Amino acid sequence: MKREFWFVVGSQFLYGPEVLETVEARAREMAAELTKALPYPLVYKVTAKTNREISDVVREANYRDECAGIITWCHTFSPSKMWVDGLRDLQKPWCHFATQYNKEIPNDEIDMDFMNLNQAAHGDREHGFIGARLRKPRKIIAGYWQNADVQKRIGDWMKAAVGVAVSKEMKVMRFGDNMREVAVTEGDKVEAQIKLGWQVNTDAVTEREIDALVSEYEAAYDVATDNLAAIRYQAREEIAIRRMMDREGCKAFSNTFQDLYGMEQLPGLASQHLMALGYGYGGEGDWKVSAMTAILKAMGENGNGASAFMEDYTYHLVEGQEYSLGAHMLEVCPSLAAGKPRIETHHLGIGMNEKDPARLVFEGKAGSAIVVSLIDMGGRLRLIVQDIEAVKPILPMPNLPVARVMWRAMPDLTTGVECWITAGGAHHTVLSYDVSAEMMRDWARMLDIEFVHITKDTTPEKLEEELLVKDLIWKLK
């Protein structure tokens, strides 16, 4: 679906028709110019002067699927009481953009006519009050509209809002239930649908279709195995899984090896390539992380960024070289790869597979990233985000034939682990190079979810205090 955002500008009739014509012309110009720099179109909708105009545009935004959110700005003074009904009914993400048309105060030109027209400093404070008074979740971005850093912040907020839209449409296909009484991967599916919009529900493939998909594999990856039959079997699995998901409108799926009986191979390459196409995945029946993977992918670069299902496996605890090694048996998305992934076949000593499954093997790229975990605290959801610094793996690990990423958790490995465990973070996460912690904070705010951020400055003591306060606040909600 094509997404767009609506630009709603506040004013009033007090200033006369000429001022209102100027406001509209400038708003249209700003929307057109900003669209060139933003990841999604910004569509000018109205210069709102009455309660009815505001209510009408909000009502339309709520029911138009292509509208992923609204951005408001008050060029002139816009009395905030006329915004009450519209903002109270708003169901889409809202960004309050505190800017002004002119960058500088024109020393020789400024007079009372100029002041009457250019009242954003005045109008945005009035507009901000009603947002605070209504206790309405919103993003506030202040700065000159042509500055690149301001445009990036708006663009990041847009991506978070698209993540909300994707979340509201999310359906997860589950191949099997939660694995072997694992606790952290479970959760209240009804609460997830109420809060996040997720629906969690539990054909024959032709040789020509398999040929076409194998050709895609060969173009995208280095084939490092002579076992072409294994690759073709993975292609057959991918086509079947994708067909079932598309038929049901699902954007994510989960499975568990203990439930995949009667298959020659567990889906390895098949799952990895589906993730590369933007589908979410969660191992061990983890439907929450599968949905979150699809959401972060949609929030990333070009609507399918470098985000992937990840699992913390083991630590390197040598002093001065403390790192976490993340991987999974078969299923890590190649969007994280530092180089061209290789298709390999190897024995898998777990599950019920009869033959060695084909999978992509690669090292993750170095760079700043985050890991994200959504957990059910009973009565509320908590989103935990930790800043990490991914590195080129310091060991070659020649006998570990899986995709792997190595990173240093903030503030350092052991303190970061203590904080993660204190907050209740899962062993499954979504690792993303494209999506920032601020974008995830915005996403959580839009959906009224508790947000916990572990940074370079976090200490276990401060985090314990923060969680205690949040626990008390959320119990009062």
Legacy VTK file of the C-alpha trace (Angstrom):
# vtk DataFile Version 3.0
C-alpha trace
ASCII
DATASET POLYDATA
POINTS 477 float
0.000 0.000 0.000
1.183 3.524 -0.790
1.556 5.519 2.418
1.306 9.278 2.834
1.107 11.863 5.600
-1.214 14.842 5.817
-0.098 18.401 6.511
-2.711 20.304 8.527
-1.935 23.975 9.131
-3.606 26.041 11.847
-4.864 29.594 11.481
-8.088 31.598 11.978
-10.297 34.113 10.141
-9.011 37.079 12.189
-6.215 37.933 9.754
-8.317 38.348 6.606
-8.357 36.549 3.232
-4.975 37.791 1.953
-3.088 36.367 4.933
-4.959 33.064 4.652
-4.117 32.843 0.954
-0.451 33.400 1.795
-0.562 30.779 4.531
-2.058 28.214 2.129
0.443 28.995 -0.618
3.354 28.641 1.782
1.959 25.430 3.263
1.619 23.911 -0.201
5.164 24.971 -1.039
6.531 23.504 2.184
4.707 20.201 1.689
5.983 19.893 -1.883
9.582 20.706 -0.934
9.570 18.464 2.139
8.201 15.584 0.088
11.416 15.652 -1.965
13.463 14.997 1.182
11.152 12.661 3.107
10.627 8.907 2.726
6.872 9.368 2.228
4.795 12.117 0.578
3.590 14.987 2.725
0.205 16.061 1.370
-1.165 19.510 2.188
-4.799 19.085 3.250
-6.197 22.260 4.791
-5.506 25.539 6.510
-7.839 24.874 9.421
-9.751 27.864 10.768
-12.703 26.241 12.520
-13.589 23.347 14.762
-15.533 21.774 11.866
-12.596 21.893 9.441
-10.316 20.226 11.988
-12.853 17.541 12.893
-13.532 16.812 9.229
-9.880 16.334 8.289
-9.245 14.163 11.360
-12.277 12.025 10.591
-11.069 11.560 7.025
-7.534 10.741 8.184
-8.855 8.096 10.578
-10.691 6.260 7.808
-8.241 6.615 4.942
-5.874 3.650 5.005
-3.204 5.402 2.960
-2.908 8.178 5.581
-0.306 6.977 8.073
-0.400 10.096 10.256
-0.816 13.865 10.402
1.699 16.665 10.818
0.350 19.908 12.221
1.869 23.388 12.210
0.433 26.756 13.195
1.697 29.412 10.785
-0.375 32.020 12.587
-2.129 31.993 15.936
-4.721 29.179 16.009
-6.930 29.191 19.125
-6.488 25.744 20.607
-10.027 25.195 21.867
-11.162 24.664 18.296
-8.708 21.716 18.061
-10.193 19.848 21.052
-12.816 17.749 19.257
-10.571 16.800 16.362
-7.502 15.910 18.411
-9.582 13.999 20.947
-10.919 11.814 18.122
-7.596 11.417 16.295
-6.625 7.760 15.878
-3.559 8.208 13.687
-0.026 9.178 14.803
0.468 12.915 15.274
3.587 15.027 14.854
3.528 18.654 15.976
6.053 20.461 13.779
7.153 23.715 15.429
8.745 25.650 12.582
8.305 28.853 10.605
8.380 29.752 6.943
11.205 32.290 7.137
14.605 31.343 8.483
15.703 34.810 9.616
14.080 37.913 11.053
14.172 40.413 8.156
15.609 43.483 9.831
14.445 46.044 7.254
11.081 44.469 6.464
9.728 43.465 9.823
6.592 45.393 10.804
3.227 44.574 12.347
1.944 43.062 9.099
4.928 40.709 9.115
4.299 39.901 12.784
0.621 39.129 12.197
1.472 36.727 9.375
4.485 35.004 10.944
3.220 33.955 14.352
4.462 30.365 14.490
6.372 31.034 17.721
3.079 32.205 19.197
0.759 29.722 17.493
2.802 26.596 18.143
2.876 27.268 21.866
-0.902 27.571 21.938
-1.141 24.412 19.854
1.310 22.636 22.140
-0.751 23.464 25.197
-3.840 21.668 23.951
-1.810 18.560 23.156
-0.462 18.572 26.699
-3.881 19.372 28.187
-5.483 16.478 26.301
-2.535 14.264 27.281
-2.420 13.179 23.667
0.621 11.157 22.539
2.508 13.175 19.941
5.956 13.795 18.541
7.218 17.370 18.827
9.906 18.410 16.351
11.230 21.973 16.421
13.541 23.547 13.853
13.705 25.159 10.445
11.816 23.121 7.860
14.601 23.230 5.256
17.357 21.964 7.585
18.548 18.447 6.765
18.654 17.308 10.404
15.066 18.433 10.944
13.946 16.651 7.781
15.675 13.463 8.937
13.846 13.568 12.263
10.536 13.960 10.456
11.455 11.118 8.137
12.328 8.854 11.066
9.026 9.699 12.740
7.228 8.854 9.491
8.913 5.439 9.447
7.802 4.811 13.023
4.246 5.779 12.073
4.360 3.385 9.133
5.469 0.752 11.638
2.258 1.456 13.550
0.200 1.093 10.356
1.920 -2.196 9.561
1.333 -3.327 13.148
-2.391 -2.587 12.900
-2.570 -4.768 9.780
-0.319 -7.554 11.096
-1.334 -11.195 10.766
1.075 -13.920 11.873
0.974 -17.477 10.546
2.103 -20.063 13.084
3.437 -23.454 12.055
3.124 -25.127 15.454
2.649 -23.651 18.908
5.050 -22.162 21.434
8.003 -24.504 21.925
8.424 -26.744 24.989
6.874 -24.474 27.636
9.226 -21.563 26.919
7.851 -18.566 28.860
9.275 -15.401 27.341
8.145 -16.209 23.802
4.528 -16.572 24.931
2.064 -13.782 25.653
-1.550 -12.747 25.632
-2.676 -12.952 21.989
-5.928 -11.140 22.735
-4.037 -8.266 24.396
-1.669 -8.157 21.416
-4.611 -7.766 19.042
-6.252 -5.084 21.209
-3.049 -3.090 21.727
-1.102 -3.719 18.544
-3.682 -4.905 16.037
-1.929 -8.245 15.552
-3.924 -11.330 14.576
-2.076 -14.530 15.481
-3.573 -17.629 13.780
-2.465 -20.911 13.493
-0.332 -26.516 -2.352
1.272 -27.888 -4.689
4.437 -26.269 -6.142
5.488 -26.667 -9.775
8.991 -27.398 -11.041
8.862 -24.224 -13.133
8.249 -22.152 -10.010
11.170 -23.869 -8.299
13.425 -23.208 -11.311
12.599 -19.494 -11.218
13.266 -19.166 -7.492
16.529 -21.109 -7.680
17.646 -18.644 -10.366
16.937 -15.827 -7.880
19.059 -17.603 -5.293
21.936 -18.011 -7.735
21.833 -14.311 -8.648
21.745 -13.079 -5.048
24.053 -15.554 -3.301
27.215 -17.569 -3.882
26.381 -21.255 -4.236
28.960 -23.115 -2.129
27.452 -26.603 -2.267
27.039 -29.351 -4.844
23.809 -30.452 -3.210
21.451 -28.719 -5.617
18.592 -30.967 -4.539
18.748 -29.388 -1.088
18.498 -25.908 -2.617
15.520 -26.947 -4.729
13.807 -28.375 -1.656
14.269 -25.062 0.156
12.772 -23.283 -2.862
9.773 -25.614 -2.710
9.326 -24.830 0.992
9.625 -21.073 0.427
7.040 -21.033 -2.357
4.587 -23.055 -0.257
5.060 -20.915 2.863
4.764 -17.667 0.931
1.669 -18.863 -0.895
-0.054 -19.734 2.375
0.905 -16.417 3.968
-0.179 -14.345 0.985
-3.475 -16.200 0.777
-4.221 -15.351 4.415
-2.776 -11.825 4.268
0.043 -12.661 6.705
3.277 -10.634 6.858
5.047 -12.803 9.431
5.338 -16.434 10.446
6.769 -18.579 13.191
7.591 -22.268 13.464
9.222 -24.712 15.815
11.386 -27.624 14.797
9.579 -29.979 17.153
6.364 -29.507 15.137
7.818 -29.700 11.594
7.469 -33.449 11.170
7.729 -35.268 7.849
9.945 -32.703 6.112
13.224 -33.591 4.460
14.775 -30.322 5.656
13.793 -27.628 8.099
13.226 -24.298 6.299
16.597 -22.535 6.357
17.364 -20.791 3.093
13.592 -20.617 2.557
13.037 -18.634 5.774
16.075 -16.421 5.170
14.999 -15.447 1.662
11.439 -14.756 2.825
12.879 -12.349 5.423
14.952 -10.705 2.690
11.642 -10.048 0.909
10.253 -8.290 3.996
8.411 -11.065 5.822
8.917 -11.420 9.559
10.074 -14.620 11.222
10.274 -15.982 14.749
11.832 -19.262 15.795
10.528 -21.599 18.506
6.964 -20.392 18.002
7.876 -16.827 18.967
5.010 -14.970 17.291
5.839 -11.656 18.996
9.351 -11.450 17.548
8.118 -12.564 14.110
5.656 -9.659 14.020
8.253 -7.218 15.350
10.719 -8.340 12.659
8.209 -7.497 9.933
7.419 -4.148 11.575
11.064 -3.062 11.911
11.729 -4.142 8.354
8.863 -1.928 7.174
10.268 0.961 9.238
13.737 0.584 7.717
15.382 1.926 4.604
13.114 1.760 1.520
10.443 -0.067 3.497
12.556 -3.216 4.009
15.659 -2.332 5.939
18.517 -4.203 7.576
16.548 -5.794 10.420
16.437 -9.450 11.367
15.321 -12.079 13.833
18.231 -12.681 16.210
19.088 -14.807 19.218
21.786 -14.328 21.840
23.751 -17.567 21.844
27.026 -17.252 23.716
29.521 -14.721 25.115
33.204 -13.997 24.613
34.337 -12.918 28.105
38.048 -12.266 27.590
38.945 -9.036 29.392
38.950 -6.142 26.961
37.230 -8.288 24.327
33.766 -8.863 25.758
31.282 -9.617 22.992
27.975 -11.356 22.435
27.609 -13.815 19.569
24.180 -13.791 17.973
22.982 -16.411 15.520
20.327 -19.055 15.004
20.330 -22.588 13.673
19.255 -21.560 10.172
17.247 -18.362 10.165
19.085 -15.024 10.108
18.127 -12.523 7.402
20.836 -11.760 4.796
20.029 -8.039 5.064
22.584 -8.050 7.921
25.400 -9.499 5.822
28.735 -7.717 5.436
29.407 -9.474 2.125
27.657 -11.772 -0.318
26.131 -14.708 1.582
27.001 -18.288 0.653
24.501 -21.113 0.217
25.841 -24.136 2.081
24.448 -27.475 3.246
25.408 -28.928 6.625
24.107 -31.430 9.118
21.714 -30.054 11.710
21.799 -32.017 14.937
18.388 -30.945 16.164
14.816 -31.438 15.001
13.314 -34.176 12.844
14.858 -33.366 9.453
15.994 -36.300 7.338
18.568 -34.483 5.197
21.106 -31.681 5.617
19.311 -28.360 5.165
20.604 -25.621 2.857
21.138 -22.282 4.524
22.854 -18.913 4.027
26.141 -18.485 5.874
27.640 -15.026 6.409
29.142 -12.596 8.901
27.140 -9.574 9.994
28.405 -6.124 9.168
30.026 -3.780 11.668
28.240 -0.638 12.840
25.884 0.902 15.360
22.634 -0.978 15.817
19.900 -1.810 18.296
18.301 -5.001 19.593
14.592 -4.935 20.407
12.439 -7.180 22.572
8.673 -6.947 23.146
7.571 -8.775 26.300
4.250 -9.331 28.037
4.410 -8.102 31.636
0.857 -9.142 32.459
-1.526 -6.227 32.090
0.805 -4.341 29.780
3.429 -4.766 27.091
7.018 -3.584 27.536
9.325 -2.681 24.649
13.018 -3.011 25.545
15.633 -1.447 23.267
19.361 -1.772 23.802
22.060 0.115 21.903
24.810 -2.128 20.552
27.971 -1.784 18.468
28.343 -4.634 15.981
31.868 -5.655 15.015
33.468 -7.929 12.481
33.599 -11.280 14.319
36.967 -11.512 16.049
37.153 -15.284 15.410
36.720 -17.129 12.081
34.719 -20.002 13.678
35.259 -22.346 10.681
33.143 -25.130 12.161
30.085 -22.963 12.841
28.164 -22.992 9.530
25.498 -20.423 10.375
24.926 -16.730 9.824
26.347 -14.851 12.797
26.657 -11.329 14.199
29.022 -10.243 16.978
28.447 -7.133 19.051
29.209 -5.225 22.216
26.126 -4.412 24.217
25.888 -0.994 25.859
27.130 0.192 28.264
29.416 -2.861 28.243
28.710 -6.555 27.821
28.281 -7.651 31.437
26.492 -4.508 32.620
24.328 -4.653 29.537
23.438 -8.271 30.242
22.531 -7.409 33.842
20.296 -4.570 32.654
18.681 -6.701 29.942
17.866 -9.475 32.398
16.614 -6.962 34.982
14.174 -5.548 32.442
13.022 -9.048 31.438
14.351 -8.967 27.869
13.949 -12.150 25.836
16.689 -14.248 24.263
15.009 -13.615 20.898
15.288 -10.072 19.555
15.097 -8.057 16.392
18.505 -6.632 15.498
18.397 -3.545 13.291
21.005 -1.316 11.712
18.356 0.940 10.121
15.838 1.612 12.873
16.925 3.879 15.724
15.985 3.836 19.398
14.184 7.147 18.925
12.047 5.623 16.182
11.153 2.758 18.499
10.352 5.209 21.290
8.003 7.013 18.902
6.416 3.704 17.870
5.861 2.739 21.507
4.403 6.163 22.341
1.955 5.928 19.428
0.724 2.561 20.698
0.834 3.427 24.427
3.431 0.767 25.255
5.980 0.976 28.056
9.430 1.828 26.679
12.781 0.919 28.253
16.048 2.075 26.654
19.438 0.654 27.712
22.200 3.039 26.623
25.876 3.746 27.240
24.840 5.668 30.361
22.544 3.067 31.900
23.443 1.472 35.223
21.650 -1.438 36.917
20.804 0.797 39.883
19.256 3.535 37.754
17.378 0.983 35.677
15.917 -0.700 38.756
14.640 2.656 39.980
13.218 3.478 36.541
11.409 0.128 36.310
9.999 0.524 39.822
8.582 3.959 38.993
7.170 2.747 35.681
5.596 -0.251 37.356
3.793 2.035 39.775
2.677 4.383 36.994
1.391 1.613 34.756
-0.570 0.051 37.611
-2.417 3.352 37.953
-3.337 3.512 34.269
LINES 2 479
202 0 1 2 3 4 5 6 7 8 9 10 11 12 13 14 15 16 17 18 19 20 21 22 23 24 25 26 27 28 29 30 31 32 33 34 35 36 37 38 39 40 41 42 43 44 45 46 47 48 49 50 51 52 53 54 55 56 57 58 59 60 61 62 63 64 65 66 67 68 69 70 71 72 73 74 75 76 77 78 79 80 81 82 83 84 85 86 87 88 89 90 91 92 93 94 95 96 97 98 99 100 101 102 103 104 105 106 107 108 109 110 111 112 113 114 115 116 117 118 119 120 121 122 123 124 125 126 127 128 129 130 131 132 133 134 135 136 137 138 139 140 141 142 143 144 145 146 147 148 149 150 151 152 153 154 155 156 157 158 159 160 161 162 163 164 165 166 167 168 169 170 171 172 173 174 175 176 177 178 179 180 181 182 183 184 185 186 187 188 189 190 191 192 193 194 195 196 197 198 199 200 201
275 202 203 204 205 206 207 208 209 210 211 212 213 214 215 216 217 218 219 220 221 222 223 224 225 226 227 228 229 230 231 232 233 234 235 236 237 238 239 240 241 242 243 244 245 246 247 248 249 250 251 252 253 254 255 256 257 258 259 260 261 262 263 264 265 266 267 268 269 270 271 272 273 274 275 276 277 278 279 280 281 282 283 284 285 286 287 288 289 290 291 292 293 294 295 296 297 298 299 300 301 302 303 304 305 306 307 308 309 310 311 312 313 314 315 316 317 318 319 320 321 322 323 324 325 326 327 328 329 330 331 332 333 334 335 336 337 338 339 340 341 342 343 344 345 346 347 348 349 350 351 352 353 354 355 356 357 358 359 360 361 362 363 364 365 366 367 368 369 370 371 372 373 374 375 376 377 378 379 380 381 382 383 384 385 386 387 388 389 390 391 392 393 394 395 396 397 398 399 400 401 402 403 404 405 406 407 408 409 410 411 412 413 414 415 416 417 418 419 420 421 422 423 424 425 426 427 428 429 430 431 432 433 434 435 436 437 438 439 440 441 442 443 444 445 446 447 448 449 450 451 452 453 454 455 456 457 458 459 460 461 462 463 464 465 466 467 468 469 470 471 472 473 474 475 476
